[in-house]
């Protein structure tokens, strides 16, 4: 719930209440329903009451066996208890919707006895246990249950949300889960920046600043790559947030979706400068949900500038980029081939896949 409103996750009741106060709308149930629609009709679905699965199965038009469990919402304790109940009921695969915090809770409850697979609905998704999108998660679950996809060990990572909100990245490995594997459907673990790309990206940032048209809003995405542009403009900016610049001056820091849309209402023109997540290849939908489908549609595909290190691109396997904005039409508009700037005067053509 915390992505579009600019929060770095919603672990804990206080942050969840803040997200709701800012107008956040829960999307986990509908994204989970999208995954469930990819399952064949002959699979028996076990689920938990209410928001912990029953509503998603109903939205997907499926009949599920609802386990007897106390009324629950979606706290960490509820997740752990629910995952343990599904394991004890004999589930062959535990499909969960959430982010890294949810993955951590599921792993704590089931260990490696039962395979698990995540439908990505969080802000922080650095773990290698998620489908590349809701539909991909459903298709991978179906492949595993049909005996086609093998399992492998995959990292469960989680970041300290309080540190993220202060601009610090503090990641911890919490263990390894057993997950169905298909490299085209399962996202990789988040990887850090590569130091051998640094000089080229710094030069690219300076050139981008020099050539950016006067009077045009510059929406700068999250991460260390786009922070180089912020530094070239003379300010530190928000490492894990979205900042907005006009005529070389920062006019809004750590903005959310609603603030971006209001700025676009008053702008004569605007563009997005985004980067690619290392190891995973995501362009939109992982950690930068403030740049939502509504924002992207307002700007258009031609208004997006992507800058990423050449070696980071070379390390992607498979060698393609991903988008998962939550809107099928926007994802389809972004799909295809895109130029990625890697140094001044140097570009790589990458295929963008919608899931």
C-alpha positions, 0 to 999 in steps of 0.5 A: 500500500505504500508505493504510490503515496511515497512510503517505502513499504507498509510494515507495521500498523503505524505506517499502514495507518499513515498510508491509508491517511494519504489515500493509499488503496490496497491492491494485493487482493486484485493482483492475487486474483490475476495470478489465480486466473492463470491456474487450471480448473482442476487444481484444488485451492486451499485458502484462508478466510477474508482478506487472507485469500478468500476474497481473491479467489472469489474475485477470480471466480474460483471455488476454494476450500477455506480453512477454519481459522480465526478472523484475521487481517494481514499482520505479520502474525496473521501471515505466519499463522496462515502459512503454517495452516496451509502447510499443515493442510497439505498444500503443495505450493504456498502462493502469497501476495506481498513484498519482502516482509511477507516473504520473510514471514512465510519463510519463517512459518514453513521453512523449506518443507513446502515450496513458496512463490510470491505474487508481487504486490509490495514496494520492497521486492529484492528477494528472488521468490516473486514472479515478474508480475501477477500473471507470471506468478500464476503461470509459474505456479501452474507449471510447477503443479503440472510437474513442468517447472523444477524448484530451486533455492532462492534468497529471501532478503528484506530491507530496514524500512525505517532506514530506507525512509532516512535514505539508507539501504540496510539489507539482510539475508533472512534465509533461502526458500524453495521456489518454482523456477523458470527464469522467464517468469521468476524475478532475480535477487536485487543486485547493487550498482557496478563500480566499473560503470560509474565514470560513464554514468557521471558523464552521462548525467552531466550531459543530460543536465546540459541538454534538458530543455528549459521549462520542462519538468524533469521527474527523477526516479529512485536509486543510485543511477538517477542520484548522479543526475541530482548531484550534477544539478547540485543537490543530493536529492532523495536516494529512494524517492522521486524528485522533481526539477524545473530549470535546473532547480529542485522544486519537489522532493520525495513526491508521491503519485498525487503530487506528481499529477498535480505538478503535471497539471501545471507543467508545459512539458515533462519527462521521466528519467529512470534507471533499471534495477540491478539483477532484476531488470525492472524499469517500473513497478519495483520501488518507484510506484510513485511514477504510476501508470497514470503518471506514465500515461500523461507523459507518454513513452517518448518522454521517458529517458532510461540511463543504466550502466552497460555492465549492469545491462550485460549481467541481466539474465534473461537480457530484457527489461520488465514493467509491472505498473499494475495497468495492463494498457500502460504495460502494453504501451511500454512493451517493445524495444527501448533505447537505454543510455549507458554513456554520452553518445552510447545507447543499447537497445533492450526489449521491454516485456510486460507481464 
